[in-house]
Amino acid sequence: MKAIVCTQLGGPELLELQERASPPLRPRELRVAVKSAGVNFPDSLQIAGKYQMKLDPPFTPGAEVAGVITEIGSAVTRYQIGDAIAAFVPSGGYAEECVVSAEAALPLPANLDPADAGGFPLVYGTTLHALKQRGQLKAGETLLVLGAAGGVGLAAVQLGKLMGARVIAAASSPEKLALCQQHGADALIDYRQESLKDAIKTLTKGLGADVIYDPVGGALGEECLSCVAWNGRYLVIGFAAGPIPNLAANRLLLKGAAAVGVFWGAFAMREPALNLANFQQLFGWIESGQLKPYISARYPLAQAGQALRDMMDRKVTGKIVLIP
């Protein structure tokens, strides 16, 4: 099979397309012909040796896939060859074939094409867990989303609306904000042109945002605690800007607010039943037509390095996938 291989730690330009042996199949696993593989910010950290879960080269990156089952482990009874699934995997997604744990597989609804679904598990799994379990978002509350045109950001805009929130999308250009508006955002902030703090004060009549979804970090993350409402929840999703924000604990104290970490991968492993219930809710929204994942670009497998570079340089919106 063809696969993208990280032979040395560094930037995406170092990735190589190689012919590799198909991975062995263990009793509780499924072999999947990959139809799409999601490209995610943590992939760029992993190939650079900067992610919390480190891998030694050579390895194939890629944490989420969708495809069709071609082989079933001897201990698996739930699935059949030909079933369409998506899955979150430790690594190995950037390839023509991938082996996934049967427990981690998600049967796809009929109206979700496997060629699109490779961009689904991580962003929507992370976002629903963040808003539902960690943020306790309620209908009628105000949700502020930073990096709102990115993969997880746009998912937060969509899911926040489905959960009944008033969604304020913050992004770095008019074009990105227009995309957020198309997906349901109620109000828009261009934080390249205006102060996030001042804009939120105006939009909420001084009350602040009940839940803040922050995959950006850096200076914007530090500014968020000036934007949070009384009893608000600031969700730490990631640090796409690079620097980890230094949070002013006194602002949390004065507003009775909470800074809440979101680590969906660990949640999925520790609480699989709750994670499955989240995906059943997500798939229900897809089947009813209320939710449609947005894929802005599809790259051939051989262009994995370019796809990662475009994502790192913020040249893409929504989610991008690799097509083997």
C-alpha positions as CSV (number, residue, x, y, z in Angstrom):
1,M,0.0,0.0,0.0
2,K,1.0,3.6,-0.4
3,A,1.4,5.7,2.7
4,I,2.8,9.0,3.9
5,V,5.9,8.4,6.1
6,C,7.6,10.7,8.6
7,T,11.2,9.6,8.3
8,Q,12.6,12.4,10.4
9,L,11.0,14.9,12.8
10,G,10.4,18.4,11.3
11,G,8.1,20.2,9.0
12,P,5.6,18.8,6.5
13,E,8.0,19.2,3.6
14,L,10.0,16.2,5.0
15,L,7.1,13.8,4.6
16,E,7.6,11.1,2.0
17,L,5.1,9.0,-0.1
18,Q,6.3,5.4,0.2
19,E,5.2,1.9,-0.6
20,R,4.7,0.1,2.7
21,A,3.6,-3.3,3.8
22,S,-0.1,-3.5,5.0
23,P,-0.2,-3.4,8.8
24,P,-1.0,-6.8,10.5
25,L,-4.6,-7.4,11.7
26,R,-5.2,-8.4,15.3
27,P,-8.3,-10.3,16.5
28,R,-10.3,-7.2,17.7
29,E,-9.4,-5.0,14.7
30,L,-10.7,-4.0,11.3
31,R,-8.8,-3.4,8.1
32,V,-10.2,-0.4,6.3
33,A,-9.7,0.8,2.7
34,V,-9.3,4.5,3.4
35,K,-11.6,6.8,1.4
36,S,-10.6,10.0,3.2
37,A,-8.2,10.9,6.0
38,G,-8.7,14.1,8.1
39,V,-5.8,16.6,8.3
40,N,-5.6,18.1,11.7
41,F,-3.4,20.6,13.6
42,P,-2.1,17.9,16.0
43,D,-0.7,16.1,13.0
44,S,1.7,19.0,12.4
45,L,2.8,18.8,16.0
46,Q,3.3,15.1,15.9
47,I,5.6,15.1,12.9
48,A,7.6,17.8,14.6
49,G,8.0,15.8,17.8
50,K,6.0,18.5,19.8
51,Y,2.8,16.6,20.5
52,Q,2.0,15.1,23.9
53,M,1.9,11.6,22.4
54,K,5.2,11.2,20.7
55,L,6.1,8.7,18.0
56,D,9.6,7.7,16.8
57,P,10.2,7.8,13.1
58,P,9.5,6.2,10.8
59,F,5.7,6.4,11.2
60,T,2.6,7.3,9.3
61,P,0.7,10.3,10.7
62,G,-3.0,10.7,10.6
63,A,-5.5,10.4,13.5
64,E,-8.9,10.1,11.7
65,V,-10.1,8.1,8.8
66,A,-13.2,6.9,7.0
67,G,-13.6,4.1,4.6
68,V,-14.9,0.6,3.8
69,I,-14.0,-2.5,5.8
70,T,-12.1,-5.1,3.8
71,E,-11.1,-7.5,6.5
72,I,-12.4,-8.4,10.0
73,G,-10.4,-9.7,13.0
74,S,-11.3,-13.1,14.3
75,A,-12.9,-11.7,17.5
76,V,-15.1,-9.1,15.8
77,T,-18.8,-10.0,15.4
78,R,-20.4,-6.6,14.9
79,Y,-19.3,-5.6,11.5
80,Q,-19.3,-7.1,7.9
81,I,-17.0,-6.6,5.0
82,G,-18.2,-3.7,3.0
83,D,-19.5,-1.7,5.9
84,A,-18.7,2.1,5.8
85,I,-17.1,3.4,9.0
86,A,-15.1,6.3,10.4
87,A,-12.6,6.0,13.2
88,F,-10.1,7.9,15.4
89,V,-6.7,6.2,15.4
90,P,-3.4,6.8,17.2
91,S,-1.6,7.1,13.9
92,G,-1.5,5.6,10.4
93,G,-4.4,7.5,8.8
94,Y,-2.4,9.0,5.9
95,A,-2.4,5.7,3.9
96,E,-4.4,3.6,1.5
97,E,-5.2,1.1,4.2
98,C,-5.5,1.5,8.0
99,V,-6.1,-0.9,10.8
100,V,-8.6,0.3,13.5
101,S,-9.9,-1.0,16.8
102,A,-13.4,-2.4,16.4
103,E,-14.3,-0.5,19.6
104,A,-13.2,2.8,18.0
105,A,-15.2,2.3,14.8
106,L,-18.3,4.4,14.1
107,P,-20.8,3.0,11.6
108,L,-21.6,5.8,9.1
109,P,-25.1,7.0,8.3
110,A,-26.1,6.3,4.7
111,N,-26.1,10.0,3.8
112,L,-22.5,10.6,5.0
113,D,-20.1,9.8,2.2
114,P,-16.9,8.1,3.4
115,A,-15.0,10.5,1.1
116,D,-16.1,13.3,3.4
117,A,-16.3,11.5,6.7
118,G,-12.6,11.3,7.3
119,G,-12.8,14.9,8.4
120,F,-15.6,14.2,10.9
121,P,-14.6,12.2,14.1
122,L,-12.0,14.5,15.6
123,V,-13.5,17.9,15.1
124,Y,-17.1,17.0,15.8
125,G,-16.2,14.6,18.6
126,T,-14.0,17.2,20.2
127,T,-16.6,20.0,19.8
128,L,-19.7,18.2,21.0
129,H,-17.7,16.9,24.1
130,A,-16.5,20.5,24.7
131,L,-19.8,22.2,24.4
132,K,-21.9,19.5,26.1
133,Q,-19.9,17.8,28.8
134,R,-17.2,20.4,29.5
135,G,-19.0,23.7,28.7
136,Q,-22.5,22.7,29.8
137,L,-23.8,25.0,27.1
138,K,-27.5,25.7,27.4
139,A,-30.1,27.0,25.0
140,G,-30.3,30.8,25.1
141,E,-26.7,31.2,26.3
142,T,-24.1,33.2,24.3
143,L,-21.2,31.2,22.8
144,L,-18.1,32.9,21.5
145,V,-16.0,30.9,19.1
146,L,-12.4,31.9,18.3
147,G,-10.8,30.7,15.0
148,A,-14.4,30.2,13.9
149,A,-13.6,29.4,10.3
150,G,-11.2,26.6,11.0
151,G,-12.1,22.9,11.4
152,V,-13.1,22.8,15.0
153,G,-14.2,26.4,15.0
154,L,-16.8,25.9,12.3
155,A,-18.0,22.8,14.0
156,A,-18.5,24.8,17.1
157,V,-20.5,27.4,15.2
158,Q,-22.7,24.6,13.7
159,L,-23.2,22.7,16.9
160,G,-23.7,25.8,19.1
161,K,-26.6,26.8,16.9
162,L,-28.1,23.2,17.0
163,M,-27.9,23.4,20.8
164,G,-29.8,26.7,20.9
165,A,-27.1,29.2,21.6
166,R,-26.5,32.6,20.3
167,V,-23.2,32.2,18.4
168,I,-20.6,35.0,18.0
169,A,-18.0,34.0,15.5
170,A,-14.5,35.6,15.7
171,A,-12.0,35.1,12.8
172,S,-9.3,37.0,11.0
173,S,-10.8,38.1,7.7
174,P,-14.2,39.1,6.2
175,E,-14.1,36.1,3.9
176,K,-13.7,33.7,6.9
177,L,-16.5,35.5,8.7
178,A,-18.8,35.2,5.7
179,L,-18.3,31.4,5.8
180,C,-19.2,31.5,9.5
181,Q,-22.4,33.4,8.8
182,Q,-23.4,30.9,6.1
183,H,-23.2,28.2,8.8
184,G,-25.4,30.0,11.3
185,A,-23.3,32.5,13.2
186,D,-25.5,35.3,14.7
187,A,-22.8,37.9,15.1
188,L,-19.3,38.4,13.7
189,I,-16.0,39.8,15.0
190,D,-12.9,40.4,12.8
191,Y,-10.2,40.4,15.5
192,R,-7.6,41.7,13.1
193,Q,-9.6,44.9,12.8
194,E,-11.2,45.4,16.3
195,S,-10.7,44.6,19.9
196,L,-12.2,41.3,20.9
197,K,-12.9,42.6,24.4
198,D,-14.7,45.8,23.1
199,A,-16.7,43.9,20.5
200,I,-18.0,41.4,23.0
201,K,-18.9,44.1,25.4
202,T,-21.0,45.8,22.7
203,L,-22.6,42.6,21.4
204,T,-23.6,41.3,24.9
205,K,-24.5,44.7,26.4
206,G,-21.6,44.3,28.9
207,L,-22.6,40.8,30.1
208,G,-19.9,38.8,28.3
209,A,-20.1,35.4,26.7
210,D,-21.4,32.4,28.7
211,V,-19.1,29.9,27.0
212,I,-15.9,30.7,25.1
213,Y,-14.5,28.1,22.7
214,D,-10.8,28.8,22.1
215,P,-8.7,26.6,19.8
216,V,-6.3,29.6,19.1
217,G,-4.6,30.5,22.4
218,G,-1.8,33.1,22.5
219,A,-2.7,36.7,23.1
220,L,-6.3,36.2,22.1
221,G,-6.7,33.4,24.7
222,E,-5.4,35.8,27.4
223,E,-8.0,38.4,26.2
224,C,-10.8,35.9,26.6
225,L,-11.1,36.2,30.3
226,S,-12.0,39.9,29.8
227,C,-14.9,38.6,27.7
228,V,-16.4,35.9,29.9
229,A,-19.7,36.3,31.7
230,W,-20.6,35.7,35.3
231,N,-20.4,32.0,35.9
232,G,-18.9,31.7,32.4
233,R,-16.9,28.8,31.0
234,Y,-13.6,29.3,29.0
235,L,-12.9,26.1,27.1
236,V,-9.2,25.4,26.3
237,I,-9.3,23.5,23.0
238,G,-5.8,24.1,21.6
239,F,-3.1,26.6,20.8
240,A,-3.1,27.1,17.0
241,A,-1.4,30.5,17.5
242,G,1.6,28.8,19.1
243,P,2.0,30.4,22.5
244,I,0.1,28.9,25.5
245,P,-1.9,31.8,27.1
246,N,-1.1,33.0,30.6
247,L,-4.5,33.1,32.2
248,A,-5.3,35.8,34.8
249,A,-6.8,33.8,37.7
250,N,-8.1,36.9,39.3
251,R,-10.5,37.4,36.4
252,L,-11.9,33.9,37.0
253,L,-12.3,34.7,40.7
254,L,-14.1,38.0,40.1
255,K,-16.5,36.5,37.6
256,G,-17.1,33.2,39.3
257,A,-15.9,31.7,36.0
258,A,-14.1,28.5,35.1
259,A,-11.2,27.6,32.7
260,V,-12.0,24.1,31.5
261,G,-9.6,21.8,29.6
262,V,-10.9,19.7,26.7
263,F,-9.0,16.5,25.7
264,W,-11.4,14.5,23.6
265,G,-9.0,11.7,22.9
266,A,-8.6,10.8,26.5
267,F,-12.4,11.3,27.1
268,A,-13.1,8.8,24.3
269,M,-10.9,6.2,25.9
270,R,-12.0,6.8,29.5
271,E,-15.7,7.2,28.8
272,P,-16.5,5.2,25.6
273,A,-20.2,4.9,26.3
274,L,-20.7,8.6,26.7
275,N,-18.5,9.3,23.6
276,L,-20.7,6.8,21.6
277,A,-23.8,8.6,22.8
278,N,-22.3,11.9,21.5
279,F,-21.8,10.4,18.1
280,Q,-25.2,8.9,18.0
281,Q,-26.5,12.5,18.6
282,L,-24.2,13.8,15.8
283,F,-25.3,11.2,13.4
284,G,-28.9,11.8,14.2
285,W,-28.5,15.5,13.2
286,I,-26.8,14.4,10.0
287,E,-29.5,11.9,9.1
288,S,-32.2,14.5,9.8
289,G,-30.4,17.0,7.5
290,Q,-29.7,19.5,10.3
291,L,-25.9,19.0,10.2
292,K,-23.7,18.8,7.2
293,P,-19.9,18.6,7.7
294,Y,-18.1,21.2,5.6
295,I,-15.0,20.1,3.6
296,S,-13.3,23.0,1.9
297,A,-10.6,21.1,0.0
298,R,-9.6,17.5,-0.9
299,Y,-5.9,16.8,-1.5
300,P,-4.4,13.6,-3.1
301,L,-2.5,11.5,-0.6
302,A,0.8,12.4,-2.3
303,Q,0.1,16.1,-1.4
304,A,-0.2,15.5,2.4
305,G,2.8,17.8,3.1
306,Q,1.2,20.6,1.1
307,A,-2.2,20.1,2.9
308,L,-0.5,20.3,6.3
309,R,1.4,23.4,5.2
310,D,-1.7,25.1,3.9
311,M,-3.5,24.4,7.2
312,M,-0.5,25.6,9.3
313,D,-0.4,28.9,7.2
314,R,-4.2,29.4,7.7
315,K,-4.9,29.2,4.0
316,V,-7.8,26.8,4.5
317,T,-11.2,27.0,6.1
318,G,-13.4,24.3,7.6
319,K,-11.9,20.9,7.3
320,I,-9.6,19.4,4.6
321,V,-9.0,15.8,3.8
322,L,-6.6,13.5,2.0
323,I,-8.0,11.2,-0.7
324,P,-5.9,8.1,-1.3
